[in-house]
Amino acid sequence: MSTPKILILGAGYGGILTALQLEKKLNYNEAEVTLVNKHDYHYITTWLHEPAAGTAPADHARVDLSRIIDKNKTKFVKGVVKSIQPENQTVTLEDGRELAYDYLVIGLGSSPETFGIEGLKEYAFSIRSINSVRQIREHIEYKFASYNSEPHRTDYLTIVVGGAGFSGTEFCGELADRIPELCKEFDVDPNLVKIYNVEAAPTALPGFDKELVDYAMEVLTRKGIEFRLGTPIKQCTPEGIILADGEEIKAGTVVWTGGVRGNEVVEKSGFEVMRGRIKVDEFLRAPGYDNVFVVGDCALIFNDQGRPYPPTAQIAVQEGENCGENLANLLRNAELKPFVPALQGTLASLGKGEGIGVVGSKKLFGTSAALMKKASDLRYLYKIGGVGLALSKVKL
């Protein structure tokens, strides 16, 4: 009898934790585990707002896969997934290679959700990868440098952040911290710099209560962020954005953080999806395919009230651990364990030394929230790479 093949697509939070759980649970030669990823590194998605603003180097948010996975237990294939053929149990990569599987784990991450807003794909940046945040940082620096040659173009110094959820507000906090440094480097009057955070919903940071949201907005407003809440973006142009009420904001940089959808490969491969995400069963399996598991941004799971859980890193990590354990159980004909998220708290940074959060029933503000977020980051890094990785990555 041939060794079962387990194929994991994507080295995000869900994919990495699935692989690590399998390394822990499986005996030698019990299965052939292969991890496929576009890059030979894993990146900390919840840190990407820092290198995007320029308050940390891009490499700070990436971890080489060689520091995480055991190459004697998990085979790594560098490649981009083009399509999945669930009926044939194969995956095709963009370079034409075809990989067969007995069990599949889809953890391909997300794509920006533009909600049909004209021009967003063409003219706005998004915080979604190491390369994308490098581009954002370099573009902002280029615009500040260009201003001295064209001092009438004060719009070069205007930055619009679309979306006031986690990514948007955390990016605004880092941007506000970076502006004084940029102004000094490029001889720019700080009073000419404008940062707008535009949000269609009537409030920022959904998921937090009013007291925490008010605190966050007060901190960011004090740092120079101008909020436009309840204000949908109608169009993005090469010159900036046009709001639903007709107002135009001319800006040298537009960064969209207003939502994500599942990877388009999933939908194109014939799975039933909602905004690119597969509504999985209680064991994280795709409907109709008992050998296909889905984790991270591609998985759609609902709480007891029938509302979808947000696709957070915390939930993706837990999905990966559950998926790895269930795959081991499947191989041994043991009972599968239903996935039930254990939400341990929610934390958001607002720049250096500032944050908000809820841990259990306790609300956290300012420094205590910022320190708790660092502790959470440390815990994750320790989980995937031990003490050495944790100490080498966390900023003090």
KEVOGU-317352 format. One record per residue (C-alpha): residue number from 0; residue in one letter; x, y, z. Coordinates in nm, 4 decimals. Layout:
BEGIN
  seq  type        px        py        pz
  NUM     A         X         Y         Z
...
end
This chain:
BEGIN
  seq  type        px        py        pz
    0     M    0.0000    0.0000    0.0000
    1     S    0.1419    0.3406   -0.1005
    2     T    0.2110    0.6130    0.1557
    3     P   -0.0784    0.8648    0.1745
    4     K    0.0041    1.2057    0.0230
    5     I   -0.0959    1.5179    0.2182
    6     L   -0.0664    1.8397    0.0184
    7     I   -0.0793    2.1774    0.1984
    8     L   -0.1325    2.4855   -0.0205
    9     G   -0.0024    2.8052    0.1354
   10     A    0.2404    2.8821    0.4178
   11     G    0.0257    3.1347    0.6002
   12     Y   -0.0881    3.0896    0.9594
   13     G   -0.3247    2.8005    0.8836
   14     G   -0.0915    2.6166    0.6474
   15     I    0.2156    2.6476    0.8688
   16     L    0.0339    2.5292    1.1808
   17     T   -0.1140    2.2349    0.9895
   18     A    0.2360    2.1314    0.8796
   19     L    0.3827    2.1746    1.2287
   20     Q    0.0999    1.9754    1.3863
   21     L    0.1557    1.6924    1.1370
   22     E    0.5291    1.6953    1.2132
   23     K    0.4410    1.6553    1.5786
   24     K    0.1666    1.3929    1.5406
   25     L    0.2804    1.1639    1.2583
   26     N    0.5304    0.8832    1.2780
   27     Y    0.8063    0.8371    1.0222
   28     N    0.6657    0.7317    0.6814
   29     E    0.3057    0.7472    0.8038
   30     A    0.2337    1.0065    0.5330
   31     E    0.4175    1.2111    0.2711
   32     V    0.3584    1.5763    0.3597
   33     T    0.4257    1.8500    0.1017
   34     L    0.3935    2.2238    0.1588
   35     V    0.3507    2.4467   -0.1491
   36     N    0.4117    2.8206   -0.1239
   37     K    0.4840    3.1105   -0.3584
   38     H    0.7834    3.2195   -0.1496
   39     D    1.0360    3.0332    0.0638
   40     Y    0.9281    3.2343    0.3669
   41     H    0.6285    3.2800    0.5963
   42     Y    0.5283    3.6353    0.6868
   43     I    0.3572    3.7794    0.9907
   44     T    0.0492    3.9381    0.8327
   45     T   -0.0383    4.1295    1.1496
   46     W    0.2937    4.3170    1.1247
   47     L    0.2705    4.4277    0.7615
   48     H    0.1394    4.7749    0.8493
   49     E    0.4781    4.8551    1.0067
   50     P    0.7034    4.8069    0.6998
   51     A    0.4284    4.9616    0.4831
   52     A    0.4628    5.2831    0.6844
   53     G    0.8395    5.2463    0.7125
   54     T    0.8599    5.2057    1.0908
   55     A    1.0183    4.8596    1.0524
   56     P    1.2142    4.6890    0.7730
   57     A    1.0200    4.4485    0.5516
   58     D    1.2438    4.1589    0.6568
   59     H    1.1238    4.2029    1.0148
   60     A    0.7865    4.0568    0.9131
   61     R    0.9235    3.7533    0.7272
   62     V    1.0542    3.4222    0.8553
   63     D    1.2420    3.1787    0.6311
   64     L    1.0570    2.8481    0.6117
   65     S    1.3836    2.6705    0.6837
   66     R    1.3591    2.8142    1.0380
   67     I    1.0122    2.6665    1.0875
   68     I    0.9570    2.3363    0.9084
   69     D    1.1609    2.0152    0.9412
   70     K    1.2731    1.9262    0.5881
   71     N    1.3029    1.5622    0.6943
   72     K    0.9314    1.5548    0.7718
   73     T    0.7818    1.8154    0.5367
   74     K    0.8805    1.8524    0.1720
   75     F    0.8733    2.2112    0.0441
   76     V    0.7759    2.3019   -0.3122
   77     K    0.8188    2.6631   -0.4216
   78     G    0.5489    2.7511   -0.6726
   79     V    0.2279    2.9400   -0.7446
   80     V   -0.0963    2.7415   -0.7458
   81     K   -0.2869    2.7855   -1.0726
   82     S   -0.5790    2.5480   -1.0202
   83     I   -0.7146    2.2641   -0.8082
   84     Q   -0.8827    1.9614   -0.9638
   85     P   -1.0673    1.8017   -0.6689
   86     E   -1.2290    1.5326   -0.8836
   87     N   -0.8851    1.4131   -1.0004
   88     Q   -0.7132    1.4902   -0.6671
   89     T   -0.4461    1.7003   -0.8373
   90     V   -0.3133    2.0551   -0.8130
   91     T   -0.1571    2.2393   -1.1079
   92     L    0.1120    2.5039   -1.0571
   93     E    0.1687    2.8011   -1.2876
   94     D    0.4896    2.6459   -1.4242
   95     G    0.2922    2.3410   -1.5396
   96     R    0.3898    2.1010   -1.2627
   97     E    0.1101    1.8775   -1.1382
   98     L    0.0947    1.7461   -0.7822
   99     A   -0.1251    1.4558   -0.6750
  100     Y   -0.2768    1.4220   -0.3290
  101     D   -0.4853    1.1925   -0.1124
  102     Y   -0.5608    1.4708    0.1348
  103     L   -0.5586    1.8427    0.0542
  104     V   -0.5340    2.1483    0.2813
  105     I   -0.6243    2.4799    0.1174
  106     G   -0.4642    2.7755    0.2950
  107     L   -0.4053    3.0108    0.0019
  108     G   -0.4831    3.3338    0.1823
  109     S   -0.6841    3.6269    0.0554
  110     S   -0.7221    3.8852   -0.2182
  111     P   -0.8320    4.2477   -0.1631
  112     E   -1.2096    4.2949   -0.1727
  113     T   -1.2797    4.6106   -0.3733
  114     F   -1.6630    4.5942   -0.3520
  115     G   -1.6754    4.7043   -0.7149
  116     I   -1.5280    5.0489   -0.6436
  117     E   -1.4024    5.1852   -0.9744
  118     G   -1.0257    5.2322   -1.0050
  119     L   -0.9234    5.0666   -0.6754
  120     K   -0.7408    4.7766   -0.8409
  121     E   -0.5616    5.0097   -1.0785
  122     Y   -0.4659    5.3040   -0.8572
  123     A   -0.4662    5.1962   -0.4914
  124     F   -0.2049    4.9987   -0.3023
  125     S   -0.2989    4.7207   -0.0602
  126     I   -0.1244    4.5780    0.2463
  127     R   -0.1131    4.2086    0.1598
  128     S    0.2440    4.0824    0.1139
  129     I    0.6100    4.1616    0.1775
  130     N    0.6480    4.2949   -0.1769
  131     S    0.3334    4.5085   -0.1575
  132     V    0.4440    4.6832    0.1628
  133     R    0.7864    4.7533    0.0134
  134     Q    0.6092    4.9261   -0.2757
  135     I    0.3948    5.1353   -0.0407
  136     R    0.6939    5.2546    0.1612
  137     E    0.8984    5.3370   -0.1495
  138     H    0.6043    5.5150   -0.3128
  139     I    0.5421    5.7380   -0.0100
  140     E    0.9125    5.8250    0.0094
  141     Y    0.9169    5.9004   -0.3646
  142     K    0.6216    6.1368   -0.3302
  143     F    0.7865    6.3221   -0.0414
  144     A    1.1086    6.3496   -0.2428
  145     S    0.9171    6.4723   -0.5498
  146     Y    0.7488    6.7506   -0.3543
  147     N    1.0709    6.9540   -0.3341
  148     S    1.0895    6.9621   -0.7143
  149     E    0.7200    7.0557   -0.7459
  150     P    0.6344    7.2519   -0.4287
  151     H    0.2924    7.3471   -0.5694
  152     R    0.1938    6.9754   -0.5555
  153     T    0.0972    6.9564   -0.1892
  154     D   -0.1238    6.6600   -0.2835
  155     Y    0.1969    6.4562   -0.3009
  156     L    0.2004    6.4850    0.0799
  157     T   -0.1585    6.3609    0.1211
  158     I   -0.2183    5.9934    0.2036
  159     V   -0.5637    5.8345    0.1945
  160     V   -0.6222    5.5103    0.3841
  161     G   -0.9436    5.3405    0.2727
  162     G   -1.1020    5.1351    0.5508
  163     A   -1.0992    5.1910    0.9281
  164     G   -1.0844    4.8297    1.0411
  165     F   -0.7784    4.6688    1.2003
  166     S   -0.5392    4.7119    0.9094
  167     G   -0.6452    5.0672    0.8340
  168     T   -0.6223    5.2038    1.1867
  169     E   -0.2986    5.0190    1.2660
  170     F   -0.1430    5.1521    0.9443
  171     C   -0.2581    5.5057    1.0308
  172     G   -0.0931    5.4759    1.3731
  173     E    0.2387    5.3736    1.2174
  174     L    0.2129    5.6402    0.9461
  175     A    0.1591    5.9113    1.2061
  176     D    0.4754    5.7951    1.3847
  177     R    0.6735    5.7971    1.0592
  178     I    0.5703    6.1413    0.9295
  179     P    0.8097    6.3486    1.1482
  180     E    1.1020    6.1369    1.0260
  181     L    0.9933    6.1729    0.6617
  182     C    0.9514    6.5484    0.6971
  183     K    1.2984    6.5833    0.8452
  184     E    1.4575    6.3618    0.5795
  185     F    1.2934    6.5401    0.2847
  186     D    1.2760    6.8967    0.4270
  187     V    0.8975    6.9064    0.4294
  188     D    0.6805    7.1272    0.6508
  189     P    0.4811    6.8803    0.8696
  190     N    0.1779    7.1120    0.8530
  191     L    0.1432    7.0317    0.4818
  192     V    0.1064    6.6550    0.5397
  193     K   -0.2466    6.5174    0.5539
  194     I   -0.3594    6.1605    0.6348
  195     Y   -0.7252    6.0741    0.5790
  196     N   -0.8838    5.7533    0.7070
  197     V   -1.2019    5.7024    0.5029
  198     E   -1.4633    5.4470    0.6085
  199     A   -1.8092    5.3690    0.4641
  200     A   -1.9424    5.2385    0.7984
  201     P   -2.0502    5.4862    1.0661
  202     T   -1.7798    5.3722    1.3094
  203     A   -1.4164    5.2641    1.3076
  204     L   -1.2812    4.9330    1.4384
  205     P   -1.5896    4.7084    1.4253
  206     G   -1.5791    4.4483    1.7013
  207     F   -1.4647    4.6894    1.9716
  208     D   -1.7074    4.8708    2.2017
  209     K   -1.7592    5.2465    2.1921
  210     E   -1.5234    5.3270    2.4798
  211     L   -1.2295    5.1527    2.3096
  212     V   -1.3140    5.2969    1.9668
  213     D   -1.3408    5.6490    2.1084
  214     Y   -1.0020    5.6083    2.2760
  215     A   -0.8431    5.4849    1.9516
  216     M   -0.9881    5.7705    1.7486
  217     E   -0.8778    6.0266    2.0070
  218     V   -0.5207    5.8914    1.9999
  219     L   -0.5044    5.8869    1.6196
  220     T   -0.6721    6.2270    1.5820
  221     R   -0.4166    6.3731    1.8217
  222     K   -0.1455    6.2209    1.6016
  223     G   -0.2872    6.4030    1.2985
  224     I   -0.5221    6.1497    1.1385
  225     E   -0.8418    6.2965    0.9911
  226     F   -1.1327    6.0503    0.9960
  227     R   -1.4128    6.0448    0.7385
  228     L   -1.6596    5.7912    0.8790
  229     G   -1.9885    5.7010    0.7114
  230     T   -1.8261    5.8171    0.3889
  231     P   -1.8041    5.5588    0.1079
  232     I   -1.5422    5.5907   -0.1638
  233     K   -1.7104    5.6097   -0.5043
  234     Q   -1.4013    5.6043   -0.7239
  235     C   -1.0224    5.5905   -0.7073
  236     T   -0.8322    5.7876   -0.9719
  237     P   -0.4661    5.8578   -1.0562
  238     E   -0.5130    6.1864   -0.8658
  239     G   -0.6747    6.0464   -0.5500
  240     I   -1.0322    5.9511   -0.4572
  241     I   -1.3873    6.0714   -0.5179
  242     L   -1.6329    6.0238   -0.2318
  243     A   -1.9964    5.9236   -0.2672
  244     D   -2.1066    6.2810   -0.1948
  245     G   -1.8961    6.4062   -0.4872
  246     E   -1.6060    6.5495   -0.2866
  247     E   -1.2644    6.4855   -0.4373
  248     I   -0.9570    6.4353   -0.2209
  249     K   -0.6387    6.4737   -0.4209
  250     A   -0.3696    6.2406   -0.2841
  251     G   -0.0275    6.1192   -0.3869
  252     T   -0.0885    5.7836   -0.2188
  253     V   -0.4052    5.5759   -0.1710
  254     V   -0.3851    5.2553    0.0352
  255     W   -0.6902    5.0267    0.0442
  256     T   -0.7465    4.8190    0.3597
  257     G   -1.1241    4.7906    0.3316
  258     G   -1.1675    4.4148    0.3249
  259     V   -1.0539    4.0814    0.1840
  260     R   -1.2035    3.7845    0.0039
  261     G   -1.0741    3.4305   -0.0402
  262     N   -0.8090    3.3513   -0.3003
  263     E   -0.9547    3.3531   -0.6532
  264     V   -0.8001    3.0110   -0.7269
  265     V   -1.0552    2.8530   -0.4924
  266     E   -1.3539    2.9914   -0.6812
  267     K   -1.2032    2.9125   -1.0213
  268     S   -1.1477    2.5511   -0.9133
  269     G   -1.5208    2.4857   -0.8841
  270     F   -1.5755    2.4971   -0.5080
  271     E   -1.8945    2.6581   -0.3796
  272     V   -1.7898    2.9915   -0.2321
  273     M   -1.9151    3.3128   -0.0713
  274     R   -1.6818    3.6032   -0.1520
  275     G   -1.4145    3.3525   -0.2433
  276     R   -1.4448    3.1585    0.0837
  277     I   -1.5676    2.8019    0.1303
  278     K   -1.8349    2.7388    0.3923
  279     V   -1.6724    2.4427    0.5669
  280     D   -1.8274    2.1738    0.7863
  281     E   -1.7526    2.1318    1.1567
  282     F   -1.4244    1.9566    1.0707
  283     L   -1.3108    2.2337    0.8288
  284     R   -1.3850    2.0200    0.5217
  285     A   -1.5147    2.1499    0.1891
  286     P   -1.8730    2.0397    0.1126
  287     G   -1.8736    1.7217   -0.0932
  288     Y   -1.5043    1.6461   -0.0376
  289     D   -1.4149    1.4556    0.2793
  290     N   -1.0443    1.4716    0.1894
  291     V   -1.0264    1.8504    0.1318
  292     F   -0.9716    2.0776    0.4327
  293     V   -0.9786    2.4585    0.4252
  294     V   -0.8025    2.6938    0.6698
  295     G   -0.7352    3.0645    0.7099
  296     D   -0.8845    3.3307    0.4834
  297     C   -1.0317    3.0706    0.2448
  298     A   -1.2467    2.9127    0.5192
  299     L   -1.5890    3.0483    0.6133
  300     I   -1.7155    2.9450    0.9565
  301     F   -2.0137    3.0755    1.1525
  302     N   -2.0722    3.1378    1.5227
  303     D   -2.3799    3.0312    1.7214
  304     Q   -2.5624    3.3476    1.6128
  305     G   -2.5134    3.2617    1.2466
  306     R   -2.2561    3.5364    1.1880
  307     P   -1.9255    3.4598    1.0147
  308     Y   -1.6103    3.4731    1.2230
  309     P   -1.3646    3.7327    1.0909
  310     P   -1.0657    3.5745    0.9144
  311     T   -0.8111    3.6589    1.1851
  312     A   -0.4625    3.5195    1.2466
  313     Q   -0.5766    3.3869    1.5851
  314     I   -0.8498    3.1742    1.4287
  315     A   -0.6262    3.0608    1.1392
  316     V   -0.3652    2.9313    1.3865
  317     Q   -0.6297    2.7314    1.5739
  318     E   -0.7709    2.5996    1.2442
  319     G   -0.4257    2.4781    1.1425
  320     E   -0.3730    2.2944    1.4700
  321     N   -0.7167    2.1331    1.4473
  322     C   -0.6641    2.0398    1.0818
  323     G   -0.3270    1.8762    1.1469
  324     E   -0.4699    1.6752    1.4362
  325     N   -0.7699    1.5616    1.2301
  326     L   -0.5522    1.4563    0.9363
  327     A   -0.3508    1.2373    1.1733
  328     N   -0.6781    1.0968    1.3108
  329     L   -0.8036    1.0246    0.9594
  330     L   -0.4908    0.8262    0.8753
  331     R   -0.5446    0.6187    1.1902
  332     N   -0.9216    0.5787    1.1474
  333     A   -0.9738    0.7719    1.4699
  334     E   -1.2607    1.0077    1.5492
  335     L   -1.2369    1.3610    1.4111
  336     K   -1.2446    1.6607    1.6442
  337     P   -1.4895    1.9429    1.5576
  338     F   -1.3352    2.2887    1.5251
  339     V   -1.4523    2.5350    1.7889
  340     P   -1.2657    2.8692    1.8022
  341     A   -1.1294    2.9625    2.1440
  342     L   -1.1138    3.3402    2.1214
  343     Q   -0.8446    3.4609    2.3602
  344     G   -0.8856    3.8334    2.3100
  345     T   -0.8534    4.1050    2.0484
  346     L   -0.5716    4.3589    2.0308
  347     A   -0.4968    4.6481    1.7954
  348     S   -0.1906    4.8707    1.7862
  349     L   -0.2133    5.2478    1.7412
  350     G    0.1543    5.3178    1.6860
  351     K    0.4494    5.3055    1.9233
  352     G    0.3450    5.2428    2.2825
  353     E   -0.0265    5.2760    2.2089
  354     G   -0.3057    5.0258    2.1571
  355     I   -0.6461    4.8989    2.2592
  356     G   -0.7655    4.5494    2.3391
  357     V   -1.0008    4.3119    2.5126
  358     V   -0.8644    4.0070    2.6944
  359     G   -1.1381    3.8054    2.8600
  360     S   -1.3694    4.0675    3.0077
  361     K   -1.0901    4.3189    3.0673
  362     K   -1.0438    4.6251    2.8458
  363     L   -0.6903    4.7423    2.7792
  364     F   -0.5819    5.0917    2.6800
  365     G   -0.2522    5.2508    2.5827
  366     T    0.0721    5.0938    2.7007
  367     S   -0.0876    4.7882    2.8611
  368     A   -0.2580    4.6977    2.5308
  369     A    0.0664    4.7557    2.3377
  370     L    0.2606    4.5313    2.5776
  371     M   -0.0058    4.2607    2.5625
  372     K    0.0151    4.2668    2.1817
  373     K    0.3919    4.2164    2.2008
  374     A    0.3363    3.9247    2.4377
  375     S    0.0877    3.7739    2.1909
  376     D    0.3409    3.8128    1.9087
  377     L    0.6072    3.6462    2.1240
  378     R    0.3770    3.3547    2.1955
  379     Y    0.3111    3.2955    1.8251
  380     L    0.6788    3.3180    1.7283
  381     Y    0.7690    3.0761    2.0067
  382     K    0.4988    2.8373    1.8856
  383     I    0.6367    2.8219    1.5294
  384     G    1.0086    2.8607    1.5887
  385     G    1.1033    2.8392    1.9557
  386     V    1.2864    3.0840    2.1796
  387     G    1.5501    3.1759    1.9207
  388     L    1.2982    3.2987    1.6654
  389     A    1.0933    3.4855    1.9246
  390     L    1.3947    3.6744    2.0592
  391     S    1.5257    3.7568    1.7110
  392     K    1.2014    3.9089    1.5854
  393     V    1.0148    4.0988    1.8543
  394     K    1.0882    4.4705    1.8717
  395     L    1.1364    4.6005    2.2241
end
